[in-house]
């Protein structure tokens, strides 16, 4: 059965620094919510394990306060570090996003930066955890201010439903960080594209032009199989590497992809990792 097409407005122009428009599809609000729930379930499981471990450390009457402080620190680091560390990785996705085929990208087409990842996730504290913490704190106090608790819940609700009321389905964190969450499809180094040895041979200088980010962009171009995009990319690589035009752009790109993939993986084996062409 053919996959139903997404809404017409879910496609966005995504122009890489090389001038290639990959036409990405934005993730739906339901997919983003599902990915967050998966991540939240994993984080909750880890937190429960940490709680049990800390409970074992509370052996004396004076240790309760220290354990409570440690628990709060662990919870803060876990709920923020989980998203930041995974989204800073090469795939730009947490386990929840990877499970649903999503990833985070920079809207300007450049490589996703650490600052953007930190900004989009730091806003989650303001959007969700801080107001909910105040609301729960008020609800557990006998003389708590019910109006304040309701206001905190409404504050969180506004941010929670914000993606439903803008065409790019952006969280406030995405808006500030300049990011999109997109349908990623396959984002690995694509072993199926690099199974056959390249028919063309490339010099070290030609392969040293690009890194992992450009490799993933090239993979997206090959999977999309749009002749115009492949022609632009092939011409760019040939011009930078000083290679002749043999008239077969797709075969040239597949060979270059396989050779670049092998070079980057060989570098990883000896501890050399190149994130992009600027590294």
N, C-alpha and C positions, 0 to 999 in steps of 0.2 A: 504494500500500500504506500502510495506517495505521501511524503510528509507534507502536512498542510502548510501553506505559505504564511509567513509572518505578516503582521499588519504592514501596509505600505510605508508608514512613517517610521518603522523600526530600523531602516537602513540609514547609515550616515557616511558621509565622505570622510575618509581617514587617509590623509596624504602624508606619506613618510618623507623624511628629509631628502630622499632621492627623487621626489616628485611622483610617487606611485600612489594612486588612489585605490585602496583595498576594499572600499565599500563594506564596512563592518555592520553587523546587525546587533542592536542593543539588546541586552538581557531584559526579559520581562520582569515586572514587579514580583510576580509569584515565584519565578526562578530565583531571584535575589533573596526573597524571604525564605525559600526552602534551603538555599545554601547557608544562610545565617543560622537557621535552626539546626542544621547538621553540625556546624561549627560550635554552636552554643551547647549542643548535647555532648560533644567531645570535651569541650572546656569544662562542663559541669562534671563529667566523669573524672577528669584529672583533678578537679577541685575536691571532689569527694574523697579521692585517694589521698590528697594532701591533707585534708581535714582529719582523716583517720590517723595519718602519720603524726600530725601535730598533737592529736589527742593522746597518743602514746607518750609524747614528750612531757605532757602536763602531769608530772609525778608529785609535785609538791604544792602546798596551799598557796605559795607566792608565785607560782608559775602560770596561773590562769591568765593574768593580764598580759604577760609576755607572749603567750600562745595566741591570744586574741589579736594582738598587734601584728604578729607574724602572719596570721591568717588573712588579715586585711591587706597586708603587703603582697602576699602570694596571689590573692584574688585580683588585685589591681594589675600586677605584672602579667598575670596569665591572660586576663581578658583583653589587655592591650597588646602585649607582646605576641600573642598567638596570631593576630591579624597582621601586625606590622612585619614580623619576621617572614611569614609565608608570602605576603604580597611583595616584599622586597626581593624575593627569589626570582629566578629566571622565568618562571611561569606566571608570575604576577597573580597568584591565586592561592587561597587557603584550601585545605582538603574539602571543605563544603563546596566551594566554587568549582574545584576540579571535578568533583563527583557529578555536578550538574552541567559541566562543560562551559564554565564561565571564567573570565579573567578580567583584571583591571588594566586599563591602558591610559596613556596620556592623550588628552583630546587634541593636542597639537601635532600628534604623529611622532614625537620624539620618544626616546627611551624613558620609561617610568622611573622617576627619581625617588630616592629615599625620603626627601622632604615632602613630596606630594603624598607618599604613603602614610607618613607620620601625621600630616595635616588631616587627611580624610578620616583616619581612625581616631585621632585625638578629639575630633568633633563628636564622636559617638558618646564620649563622657558627658558633654553638654546636652546632647540630644536625648540621651536615655538614662545613663547610670546615675548622674548627679540628681536629677529631679525624682527618679524612682527611689533613690536612697532617702531623700528628704520625706517623700510620701510614706514610705514604709516606717521611717523613724517616727513620724507623727502618729501613724496608726497604732503603733505599739505603746505610745505614751497615754496614760490615763487622762491627762489634761491636754492632749494634742489638739492642734488647731485643724479641724476637719476641712475648713475652707482652704487652708494652705496645702493640705494633702491633695485636695481635688484640683487645685491650680497646678500643682506639680504634675499630676497625671495628665491634665489637659496640655501642658507644655510638651510632655513626651509624645502625646498623641499627634500634635501638630507636626513634629519632626518625623514621627513614624509614617505618616501618610503624605509627607511632602513629595516623595517620588511619584505619587499618583496624579499630581497636579502640575507637572511640567513635562513637556514633550520628550525630553531626553531621559526621563526617569531618574533624575539625579537626587541623591541625598544632599543635604546641606554640605556635608563633608566633601562630596564629589564636586560641588559647585566651587568651593574654596580651593580645592587642590587641583582643579582642572583635569579631572579624570572621568572616564566612562567605565561602566561594567558591560562587557560585551559577551556574546556567544562565541566561545573560542574554538569549538570543534577539537581537532587534534592539535595539541600544542607541544608534543615531545619533539625530539630531534628527527622524527620521521624515519625510522629504520627502513620502512618499505620504499622510501624514495632513494635510499642510499645503498640498497642491497647489491645492485650491479656495479662492478668497478667502472670508473669513468673511462670513456673512450679517449678523451682528450687529456693531455698532461698540462699541469699548471705549475709555474715557478713558485718558489716560496714567497717572492715579492708580490705575486698576484694574489696569493691566498692570505697574505698578511694584511690585506686591505680591510678585512671585516672581522667582526666578532659574532657572539651568540645572538645578539639582538638582530643583526642583519641576516643571520642564518634563518632565524624564525620568520622574518619578513619575506625572505626568499621562498621559504616553505609555503607561506600563505599564497604567494603569487603563483607557485607551481600548482597548488591545489585548486585555486580558482580558475586556472587555465584561460585567462583572458588574454588574447593575443596582443592587444595594445599595451597592457601592463608588462607582459613578458618582453615585448620589444624595447620598452623604455628601460627596464632593468638590465637587459642584456647589453644595450648600447652604453649604459652607465658603467657597467663592469668592464666592458672592452676598452672604453676610453681611459679609465683609470689604470687598467693593467697593461695597456698598450697591446691589446690582442686584436687580430684581424677578424673581420665579419665573414663567417662562412655561410650565412643565410639561413641557419637553423637555430632560431632563438631558444626554442624549448629544449632541444637536445643539449645545447650549450649550457643552459641554466641547470639542467639536471646533472650534467657532468661537474659543473662548478660547485653545485650544492654537495654532491657526494665527496668531492675532494676537500671542500672546506669543512664539512662535517667530520671527516677522518682526521684532519689537522687539529681541529679544536678538541676532539676526544683524545687524541694522542697527547695534547698539551695538558689536559686534565689529569691524565695518568701520572704525570711527573709534577703535579702541583701548580701548573700554569693555567689559569683560567682567564679568558678575555671576554668581558661582558659585552663590549661593542667596539666599533672602530676607533673610538677616542681613547680606549684604555691602553 
